[in-house]
Amino acid sequence: MGMVKLMENALIQEANAKYSFSLAAAPDEIVGKIATGEVDIAAAPINLAAALYNKTEGGVAVIAVNTLGVLYILENGDSVQTFSDLSKTKLFATGEGATPEYILNYLLEQNEASENTEIEYMAEHSELATLLAADMGGVKVAMLPEPNATIARQKNPQLRIALDLTEEWNKVSGGTELVQGCIIVRREVLNNNPEAVDAFLAGYKESTAFTNEQQSEAAALIEKFGIIPNAKAAEAAIPRSNIVCITGEEMKQSAAKMLEVLYAANPKSIGGKLPGDDFYYIP
């Protein structure tokens, strides 16, 4: 959502467009396209970026943090007030094998609720949001990211935010910022054309500012590009989506601390080892 102004600019200037864009339904698609060189720059979960760095032996670099905490546990009811209450019900979630799963596991462990909580993962955010909103498939409690959490609540106003995972994270993380998403670039592109990467970053920073500051106009573009089906839902979701563009040393510090937490919780979550300093692009 933070990239829509950049996407619109590329569309308007189509004859001289610097960029072409595509949307991926799942993080796994990103891995393949980056690995084959089909795409040069991608938005990805922070753990996936580190895992891809390890898998490609440094073949990618992170150039910006673009998403902070966007996870919420929604309930069709009022039985879940704390993490320990999750043991009383079945929790549905998305993001298996990516940052959401590891954040959830970390919070369950920190709240001593991991052993007794039953979790079922689904592949698609939109499918889970639909089932929760319609009270179908036995889905009463679900973890969803924005903007899907807002979409579900608009379909069913009886849904409530039972737990804000960013707030829960802040209680137990010792000051580590909840970094969920980042922008990565292929190392070959960065080495051969750093000026183009810097130009992209400048445009992306302007685009994220546009989304956060001109939410109505941004929401219209979010609908236009098919990111969210309607602008009303998009505008409602933006304030809780923690869209940012953090670069340079600040990016390195926040991302590195997050990866340390993920590594301590489950080394496999980031590909078995912490990435080297060259993982972080400092302009």
C-alpha positions as CSV (number, residue, x, y, z in Angstrom):
1,M,0.0,0.0,0.0
2,G,2.9,2.3,0.6
3,M,4.0,1.9,-3.0
4,V,0.9,3.0,-4.8
5,K,2.0,6.5,-5.6
6,L,5.2,5.1,-7.2
7,M,3.0,2.6,-9.1
8,E,0.7,5.4,-10.3
9,N,3.7,7.6,-11.4
10,A,5.0,4.7,-13.4
11,L,1.6,4.2,-15.1
12,I,1.2,7.9,-15.9
13,Q,4.7,8.0,-17.4
14,E,4.3,4.7,-19.1
15,A,6.3,5.5,-22.2
16,N,9.3,6.3,-20.0
17,A,8.5,4.2,-17.0
18,K,11.4,3.1,-14.9
19,Y,9.4,0.4,-13.1
20,S,7.0,-2.4,-13.8
21,F,5.1,-3.9,-10.9
22,S,3.4,-7.2,-10.1
23,L,1.6,-8.4,-7.0
24,A,2.4,-11.8,-5.4
25,A,-0.3,-13.8,-3.5
26,A,2.2,-15.5,-1.2
27,P,5.8,-14.9,-0.1
28,D,7.0,-18.1,-1.8
29,E,6.4,-16.5,-5.1
30,I,8.9,-13.7,-4.3
31,V,11.6,-16.2,-3.5
32,G,11.4,-17.8,-6.9
33,K,11.2,-14.5,-8.9
34,I,14.2,-13.0,-7.0
35,A,16.2,-16.2,-7.4
36,T,15.7,-16.4,-11.1
37,G,16.2,-12.7,-11.7
38,E,12.6,-12.2,-12.9
39,V,12.3,-9.3,-10.5
40,D,15.0,-6.9,-9.2
41,I,13.3,-5.4,-6.1
42,A,10.7,-7.0,-3.9
43,A,8.7,-6.4,-0.6
44,A,9.1,-9.4,1.6
45,P,8.8,-10.6,5.3
46,I,11.9,-9.8,7.2
47,N,12.6,-13.4,8.1
48,L,12.2,-14.5,4.4
49,A,14.7,-11.8,3.4
50,A,17.3,-13.2,5.8
51,A,16.6,-16.7,4.7
52,L,17.0,-15.8,1.1
53,Y,20.2,-14.0,1.8
54,N,21.5,-17.2,3.4
55,K,20.2,-19.4,0.7
56,T,21.8,-17.3,-2.1
57,E,25.0,-16.8,-0.2
58,G,24.5,-13.0,0.0
59,G,22.6,-12.7,-3.3
60,V,20.1,-10.1,-1.9
61,A,20.3,-7.1,0.4
62,V,17.7,-5.3,2.4
63,I,17.4,-1.6,1.5
64,A,14.5,-0.5,3.7
65,V,12.1,-1.6,6.4
66,N,8.6,-1.0,5.1
67,T,6.2,-2.6,7.6
68,L,6.1,-2.6,11.3
69,G,3.5,-4.5,13.4
70,V,0.3,-5.2,11.5
71,L,-1.0,-8.4,13.2
72,Y,-4.2,-8.6,15.2
73,I,-6.2,-11.4,16.7
74,L,-9.9,-11.0,16.0
75,E,-12.7,-12.7,17.7
76,N,-16.4,-13.4,17.0
77,G,-17.1,-13.1,20.7
78,D,-15.5,-11.9,23.9
79,S,-13.7,-14.9,25.5
80,V,-10.2,-13.9,24.5
81,Q,-8.8,-11.1,26.6
82,T,-5.2,-12.4,27.1
83,F,-2.8,-14.8,25.4
84,S,-3.6,-17.4,28.0
85,D,-7.2,-17.3,26.9
86,L,-6.2,-18.7,23.5
87,S,-5.8,-22.2,25.0
88,K,-9.6,-22.2,25.4
89,T,-10.3,-22.0,21.7
90,K,-8.9,-22.9,18.3
91,L,-6.9,-20.2,16.7
92,F,-6.8,-19.8,12.9
93,A,-4.0,-17.9,11.3
94,T,-2.0,-17.2,8.1
95,G,1.7,-16.7,7.5
96,E,3.0,-20.1,8.2
97,G,6.7,-20.3,7.7
98,A,7.0,-16.5,7.6
99,T,7.2,-13.7,10.1
100,P,3.6,-13.9,11.4
101,E,4.1,-17.5,12.5
102,Y,7.3,-16.8,14.4
103,I,5.9,-13.7,16.0
104,L,2.9,-15.6,17.2
105,N,5.1,-18.5,18.5
106,Y,7.3,-16.1,20.3
107,L,4.4,-14.3,22.0
108,L,2.8,-17.6,23.0
109,E,6.1,-18.8,24.5
110,Q,6.6,-15.5,26.4
111,N,3.1,-15.8,27.8
112,E,3.5,-19.5,28.6
113,A,0.7,-20.4,26.4
114,S,2.4,-22.3,23.6
115,E,1.7,-25.9,24.7
116,N,-2.0,-25.6,25.1
117,T,-2.9,-23.4,22.1
118,E,-4.3,-25.2,19.0
119,I,-3.4,-23.4,15.7
120,E,-4.6,-24.1,12.2
121,Y,-2.8,-22.2,9.4
122,M,-4.5,-21.3,6.1
123,A,-2.8,-20.2,3.0
124,E,-4.7,-17.0,2.0
125,H,-5.4,-14.0,4.2
126,S,-8.5,-13.2,2.2
127,E,-10.0,-16.7,2.6
128,L,-9.5,-16.6,6.4
129,A,-10.9,-13.1,6.6
130,T,-14.0,-14.2,4.7
131,L,-14.6,-17.3,6.9
132,L,-14.2,-15.3,10.1
133,A,-16.5,-12.5,9.0
134,A,-19.2,-15.1,7.9
135,D,-18.7,-17.2,11.0
136,M,-18.1,-20.2,8.8
137,G,-15.8,-23.3,9.0
138,G,-15.7,-23.1,12.8
139,V,-13.6,-19.9,12.6
140,K,-14.3,-17.9,15.7
141,V,-10.8,-16.5,16.5
142,A,-8.2,-15.6,13.9
143,M,-4.9,-13.8,13.5
144,L,-4.9,-11.6,10.5
145,P,-2.7,-8.8,9.2
146,E,-3.9,-5.4,8.0
147,P,-5.6,-4.7,5.7
148,N,-7.4,-8.0,6.0
149,A,-8.3,-7.4,9.6
150,T,-10.2,-4.2,8.6
151,I,-11.8,-5.9,5.7
152,A,-13.2,-8.7,8.0
153,R,-14.5,-6.1,10.5
154,Q,-16.2,-4.1,7.8
155,K,-18.0,-7.3,6.6
156,N,-18.9,-8.2,10.2
157,P,-19.0,-5.3,12.7
158,Q,-19.5,-7.7,15.5
159,L,-15.9,-8.8,15.2
160,R,-13.6,-7.2,17.8
161,I,-9.9,-6.8,18.1
162,A,-9.1,-9.2,21.0
163,L,-5.3,-8.7,20.9
164,D,-3.1,-6.2,19.2
165,L,0.1,-8.1,18.7
166,T,2.2,-5.0,18.4
167,E,1.1,-4.0,21.9
168,E,1.7,-7.6,23.2
169,W,5.1,-7.6,21.5
170,N,6.1,-4.4,23.2
171,K,5.3,-5.9,26.6
172,V,7.8,-8.7,26.3
173,S,10.4,-7.8,23.6
174,G,12.7,-5.6,25.7
175,G,12.4,-2.6,23.4
176,T,13.0,-4.4,20.1
177,E,10.8,-2.9,17.4
178,L,8.3,-5.2,15.7
179,V,9.7,-5.3,12.2
180,Q,7.6,-7.4,9.8
181,G,8.4,-6.4,6.3
182,C,11.2,-5.0,4.2
183,I,12.3,-4.2,0.7
184,I,15.1,-6.3,-0.8
185,V,17.1,-6.0,-4.0
186,R,19.2,-8.5,-5.9
187,R,22.9,-8.0,-5.2
188,E,23.8,-7.9,-8.9
189,V,21.4,-5.0,-9.4
190,L,22.8,-3.2,-6.3
191,N,26.4,-3.6,-7.4
192,N,25.9,-2.7,-11.0
193,N,23.5,0.2,-10.6
194,P,23.4,1.7,-7.0
195,E,22.2,5.0,-8.4
196,A,19.0,3.3,-9.6
197,V,18.5,1.7,-6.2
198,D,18.9,5.1,-4.5
199,A,16.5,6.6,-6.9
200,F,14.0,3.9,-6.2
201,L,14.4,4.5,-2.4
202,A,13.8,8.2,-2.8
203,G,10.6,7.5,-4.8
204,Y,9.5,4.9,-2.4
205,K,10.0,7.2,0.6
206,E,7.8,9.8,-1.1
207,S,5.2,7.2,-1.9
208,T,4.9,6.0,1.7
209,A,4.6,9.6,2.9
210,F,1.8,10.1,0.4
211,T,0.0,7.0,1.7
212,N,0.2,8.0,5.3
213,E,-0.5,11.7,4.8
214,Q,-3.1,11.6,1.9
215,Q,-5.0,8.6,3.0
216,S,-8.2,9.1,0.9
217,E,-6.2,9.6,-2.3
218,A,-4.0,6.7,-1.5
219,A,-7.0,4.5,-0.8
220,A,-8.4,5.2,-4.2
221,L,-5.1,4.0,-5.8
222,I,-5.0,1.0,-3.5
223,E,-8.4,0.0,-5.0
224,K,-7.3,0.9,-8.5
225,F,-4.3,-1.5,-8.4
226,G,-6.3,-4.3,-6.8
227,I,-4.5,-4.4,-3.5
228,I,-7.8,-4.1,-1.6
229,P,-11.2,-4.5,-3.3
230,N,-12.6,-1.1,-2.2
231,A,-11.2,2.3,-1.2
232,K,-13.3,2.5,2.0
233,A,-11.7,-0.5,3.5
234,A,-8.2,0.7,2.3
235,E,-8.7,4.1,4.0
236,A,-9.8,2.4,7.2
237,A,-6.8,0.0,7.2
238,I,-4.0,2.5,6.5
239,P,-3.7,4.0,10.1
240,R,-3.2,0.5,11.5
241,S,-0.9,-0.8,8.8
242,N,2.3,0.8,10.1
243,I,3.6,1.7,6.7
244,V,7.1,3.1,6.9
245,C,10.3,3.6,4.9
246,I,13.2,3.3,7.3
247,T,16.6,3.3,5.6
248,G,20.3,3.5,6.5
249,E,21.7,2.9,10.0
250,E,18.2,3.1,11.6
251,M,17.0,0.3,9.2
252,K,20.0,-1.8,10.0
253,Q,19.6,-1.5,13.8
254,S,15.8,-2.2,13.8
255,A,16.0,-5.1,11.4
256,A,19.1,-6.7,13.0
257,K,17.5,-6.6,16.4
258,M,14.3,-8.2,15.1
259,L,16.3,-11.0,13.4
260,E,18.2,-11.6,16.6
261,V,14.9,-12.3,18.4
262,L,13.7,-14.5,15.6
263,Y,17.0,-16.4,15.5
264,A,16.9,-17.0,19.3
265,A,13.3,-18.3,19.0
266,N,14.0,-20.5,16.0
267,P,17.2,-20.3,13.9
268,K,15.4,-22.0,10.9
269,S,13.1,-19.0,10.7
270,I,15.8,-16.9,9.2
271,G,17.7,-19.6,7.3
272,G,19.9,-21.0,10.1
273,K,22.2,-18.1,10.8
274,L,22.2,-14.3,11.2
275,P,23.0,-12.4,8.0
276,G,26.3,-10.6,7.7
277,D,26.7,-6.8,7.7
278,D,26.5,-6.8,3.9
279,F,22.9,-7.8,4.2
280,Y,22.1,-4.2,5.1
281,Y,22.5,-1.5,2.4
282,I,23.6,1.8,3.8
283,P,23.5,4.5,1.0
